[in-house]
Amino acid sequence: MTVKTRIAPSPTGLFHIGNARTALFSYLFAKKNHGEFLLRIEDTDIERSKQEYETDIIDGLKWLGIMWDGEIIRQRDRAPRHREYLEKLLAESKAFYCRHTPDELAQEQKNQELEKIPFRHDCQHKYDPEINDGVIRLKNPGGKIVFKDLIRGELVFESELLGDLVLAKDLNTPLYNFAVVIDDAEMEITHVIRGDDHLSNTPKQILTQEALGFNRLEYAHLPLILSPDRSKLSKRHGGTSVTEYKNMGYLPQAMLNFMALLGWHPATNQEIFSMEELIQEFDLNRVQKAGAVFDKEKLDSINRHYIKQLVPAELAKHIAPHLREYNLSQEQLIKTAHLFQDRLNRFSEIKDLAGFLFDMPKYQPELLNWKNSPAEETKSNLETMLMVLEKLHPDLFNIDTTTTELMPVANKIGRGEVLWPLRVALSGLDKSPSPFEIMEVLGQTETINRIKKAIDKIK
């Protein structure tokens, strides 16, 4: 038997992190078992499904490197097959038409709430073969539904608590839990890996499988992804879609690595994995039952690791969109990338970190003074450095030369007294890269200009 898994998102919104994690686990399980991973777009909700969301799902999977096998299956295209199976169940008297109105069902639910029993509709219309319109329901056979979840162990549901399930609004409008069963069977899916918010759907789908004579699938229900306060992850906790994290400046390999650790625990303390290593190490037996907390600091840490591995030219390509307003040359981008590579958690931070390089810094004159140094001493030290830097030949203005020329002055007068005001003059900040690194990016003309402005501030 070939192991086959699938991801089956609905194109009714942006590709959610939860769906991406499910896709990753399904992909890893399939590849670990030398199987296939399939993609099905569940687009039967015509009103809410949009092409832009389908594109976002496909682009998100491609960006993450989670590639599916074969053609994309679209649920809407399979409507004729769904109808055939509905007709089959009706012909075999395993399904029936129900004419109860929404108002009647609402009243029934209200009555059951008053009796403090779970709502279920045990429809009397199943005993009337003359009814041939209305919603289509499955005759509930009763009994227990028992299955072994690959993460949660044996689970038992009382089928009578489900009532007579609605399969379709009519022959041409199947509902989710019916269409899914048909599609999984005809795609020859063997294992369904999904979030535990789908757990309540599983007994309903098993009842439908049994009515149709389909093989029972294997199920694994993943823990939900939670916010740091252990509530369900939502917009108020930051981004929730793959596209949002991509736009914030996270690398796909960092997102993959981070998502793999959302509920799965490797057998060792290793935290950084390539896709090949994840395939080799992944094991559903090491997936936790409790909710997995989305730790953004951990994501930043993993992303920082991958950013540090980039060559400057590659990093320059990633930061360029965030610095577009400055019209920087490739050389400037590479120098900027090199300067901040060890400080970046994500690419979107580059403007806040590097903005002072391209906008004249604003600061109070007092910031130029090292500790309790008098302003006149600070001014004198800046003037000394200015004289040294103005004498350098433009072709020799680089980090090696400026370090060679200024460090003897700094060692003689005092490093703090010399390098602190120089740092502030160039960046306007009390924390920044070293002044020598900054000068390398600014160049001689801009460096001299900023030192002169600092001297004028003291005046």
N, C-alpha and C positions, 0 to 999 in steps of 0.2 A: 504493500500500500504506500502510495506517495503522499507524504504529508502536505496538506494545502491549507494555508491560512489566508485571511483577507482583511483589508481595511475597507469599511463601507461608510464613508462620511456622507452627510447630506449637504448639498450646496446652498445652505440657507444662512450662511455667515462665514466669516473668515476662519481659516484652518486653525483650530484651537490647539493649544499645547497638549491638552489631554488626549485629543485624537492623534496628535503626532507621537506621543509616548506610546499609545496603543499600537500605532502603525509600526513603530520601532520594535516593540516586544514581539509583535506578530512576525515581523520580518526576521528578527534574530532567531526565533523558534523555528521558523521554516528552514532557514539556511543552515542552522545547527543540525537539523535532521535531513539535510540534502533534499529539501522539498521546494515548494513553490509558494510565492507570496502574490496574491492577486488584489486588484483594485476594482471596487464597484462603487459607482456614484449612485446614491439613493435619492433620485430626483423626482419622486412621485408627488411631492408636495408642489404642485404647479405654481401656486400663488407665491410661495416664499423662495422657491429655487431660482437662482440667478446664475447666468453664465460667468459673471465676474467672480463669484464665489467658487465655482468649479475650477476656474483658472487658478485661483489662489491656492486651492488644495493641491492641484497638480504641480504648480510651481514650488510650493512648500516642500512637497515630497522630493522633487528633483533637487532642490537646494540642499536638503538634508542628506541627499545621497541614498534615500530609501526607494529603490527602484523596483517596480512591480514586474511580474512576468506576464507575457501575453498582452492582449488588447484590454483596454479599459471597458468594463461592463457598465452599461447605464440601465438602471432599473426600469425607467420609463419605456425603453425599447422592448422590454420583456412582457409588456401588458398582455399580449395574446396568450402567452404561456400561463400567466396568472389566471386568466379567464378559463382556460382549459381545466385547470385543477379545481377551480371553484365549481365548474359544471360537473366535474367528476364526483366531488363530495356531495353535491346536491343529488346527483343521480343515484348515489349509493346510500342516500338518506343519512349521511354523516353530518350534513349541514342542512340548514333550513332558513326560510325567510321569516323575519320578525317585523311586525308592523307597529310595534309599540312606539308611541311618539316620544320625543324628548321630554315633554311635560309629564307623561306617565312614568318615564324612567326616573325623572327628578323626584317625583312624589314617592316612588318606591325607595329611592335612596334615602330620602328624608325619614321615611318610616323605619328603615333599618337602622339609621343613626339613633333614632329614639329608642330602639330596642338594643342599642349598643352592640350591633353585630356588623362585621365588615360588609360593605356593599357588594352584592353579586346579583346578577339577573338570571334567575332560573325560569326561562321563558316557556310559557304554556303553548305558544304557537308551534313548537316543534311537534306537537301532537296533531296538527291540522295540515294535512298534505294539500289541501285546496289553496292555501296561501302561496302566491307566487310572485310577490313583490315585497319591497322593504329591504332592510339591511340583512346581510347574510351572516348567520351565526353558526358556530360549531357546536354540535351536541356534546355536552360534557359527559364522558363515560363514568366519572367518579373514580374513587380510589386514590392511592398515594402516587406521587411523582417523586421518584428517587433518582438522583444522579450524583456522581462523584466529580466535584469541582477540582481541577488540578491545583488550585491554590487553597481553597477553603475546606477541602475534604467532602465527606458525604453530606448532602443536603436533601431534606425531605419537605415536600409541599403537599397539602391536601387539595386535590383538584377541585373538589366541590366548592371550595372558597373562591374559585375563579368564576363560577357561574358558566353560562353559555357564552363563549367568547365571540365578539364581533370579528369576522374575518374580512368583510368588505362592505362598503356602502351600497354597492351594486356590483354586477358582474364585471364592470369596467373600472371599478375604483377599489382595488384591494387596499387594506390597511397594512401598516408597517409589519406587524408580527406575522402576517400571512405571506406577504411578498418575500420577506427575508428567508423564510423556510424554503420556498420554491427555489429562490436564487442560490442559496447555499447548497441545496441538493444537486441542482443542475450544474453548478460550478465544481462539484465534487469536493467541497470544503470538508476537511476532516477535523479541524480544530478552530474553535471560535474563541479568540482572546479579546476581551473588551473590558471596559470599566464596570465596577460593581453597581453603578447606577442602572445597569441593564439586567441586574440579577432577577428582578421581578418579571422580566420578559421571558426568561428561560423556561419556566414551567409552561407558559402559554405556547411557546414555540415547540416544546417537546410534545404537547398534546396534539398539535397540528401535524408534526412529523409522524406520530403514531397513526393518526387518522389516514394519512396518505401512504403509509407503509414505507416511509423513508428510514434509512439508517440513523441511529442516534449519533449525534456529534459529540466530540469532547469539548468541554467548556473550561475556561479559566477566566475568572473575574478579578481584574486588577484593582488595587486600592485607589480610591479617589486621590486627586492631587489637592492638597490643602494649602491655605495661606499660613503665614507664621502664627496667626492666632487660632489656627486649626479650624477656621471656617472654610467654606467652599471657596476655591480660588475665583476671584472676580476682578472686574476692571479697577475697583478701588485699591487693589493691591499692586497695580501696575499692568503691564501688558498681559494679554491672555492668548494672543495669536502668534503664530510663527512669524508672520510678516512684521509684526510690531518689534519682535526681538531682532529680526534681521535689520530693520531700519535703525534700531538703537545701536547697532554696531557689534553684534555678536557673530562669531564665526560658526559655520554649520557644524564643524567637528566639535566645537565646544558645546553647542546645543545638544548634539547627539550624546556626547559623553555625560552631560548633566542629566538629560532625560533618562538615560539608562540607569542612573542611580536613584531615580524617583520610584522607590519601592523595591528595587532589586539590590541585593547585597552580594558582592563578589566573595569568593571563598578566601581571598587574601585582602590585605590592606591597600591594594592598588586602587588608584582613583582615576588615572589617566589611561584611556583605552583607545586604540584604533578600532575601526569597524571590524577588521579581521579578528582582533582580540576579543571584541564583544561577542562575535558569533561563536568563537571557540569557548568562551567562559559562560555564556548565558545559560541559566537553568531556572525553569519555573518553580522548582522546589525551593529556591532562595528568594522568592518574591514574598514580601510581607503581606499580612492581611489588613493591618491597620493603615490608615491614611498616610500618604507620603507628603511631607511638608516641603513646599517650594521655597528653598533657601537661596535668595538672590545673591547673598554674599558668596555662597559657594559657587554659583554660576559665574560671578565676576572673577573669582579666583581661577576657575578652570579656563575661562576665556583669556585671562591675563597670561596663563601658561602658554596658550596657543599663539597669542599675539607676539610673545617673546621669541617664538620659533620662526616668525616671518622674516624674510630678507627685507632690507629697507625699501627696495623698489616695490615689493608686493604690499608692504604696509602703506607706502605712499599712495598706492591705488585705492586702498580702503579708506584712507582719511580724506582723500581729495574731495568727495562730495560734501563733506562737512565744512570744507574751507573754500568752497567755490566762489564766495563773494570777494575773496582777496586776489583772484586771478594769479595764482602762484605758478612759477615755472616748475618744471619737473625737478630741477636741482633744489629749489626751495622746499618742495614737498618731501624729497628724500632726506634733506637735512633736518626738517621738522620731525619727520617720522623717526629718524635715528635719535633725536634729542628726547623724545617722549615715549619711546618704545617700552621702557621699563616701568612707566608710570600709568599706562593706559589699562583700564578695566574693559573698556569698550570704545569703539571708534567715535561714537557721538560725543565723548568727553573731550575730544581734541580741541574744539573751539574754545572751551573754557580754559583749558590748560595752556594753549598756545596763542590765544587771542592777543596777548601783549606783544607778540612778535610783529604783528601787522597793524595794530592800532597803537597810537602813542599812549603810553601808560599815564594814568592819573593817580596822584598820591600827594600826601601832605609833606612839606619839606622836612618835618621832624623825623619822618621815617628814614631819611638818609643818614641820620646820626647813629653811629655804633655805640650802643649802651649810653654812657653819659658823656660821650665825646662832645666838645663844644662845636657849634656850627662852623666857626671859622676854621677849625682844624679839619672838619669834613670837607669844606670847600677847598682848602689847600691840597688835601690828598687827591681830590677829584681833578684839580688842575694839574697835579703832577702826572697822574695817569693819562690825562688828555695829551700832554706834551709827548709822552712816550709813544702813544698810539698814533699821533699825527705824523711822527717821523718814520713810521713803518711804510715800506713800499707797498702799494696796493696788491701787487702780485704775491706778496709774502704775508698778507693778512689772513692768518689761519690759526687754529687752536694751538698748534705747536709753537708758533712764533709769539703769539700774545702771551702764552704761558711763560715762555723763556724770558721775555722782556719785562713782564709785570711782577713775577714772583719774587725776584730779588728786591724790588721796591716794597712789596708786601711783607717780606721777611724782615726788612730793615725797619719799617715804620710800625708794623703790626698787621697781621693778616685781617683781623676783624676791622681795624680802622681803614684798611684799603679796600678789601673785597666786599664788605657789607655795603658801603655806599655805591660801589660800582654795580653790584647786583640790583639794588633798588633803582638806580638811575636807568638801568637797561630794561628792567621788568616792571617796576612799580610795585613789586611784591616782597614780602618778607620771607617767602618760601618759593623757590624756583630752582631750575637747573643752575649749574655753576655759571658765573659770568663769562668764563672762557667758552663754554658751550653756546651760550646765548650770542656772543660776538661772532662765532662761527656762522650762525644763521643770519644775523643782522647784516653782516658785512661792515667794512670800515666806515663808509659814509654815514650810515644810520647810527652806528655805535658812537661816533664822534658827535653827531647831532644830539643824541640823547644825553650824553655827558654834559654838553654845553647847556642844555635846557635844565639839567639838574643844578648846575652851578648858578644859573640865573634864578632858580627857585630860592636858593640860599640868600642871594642878594636881596 
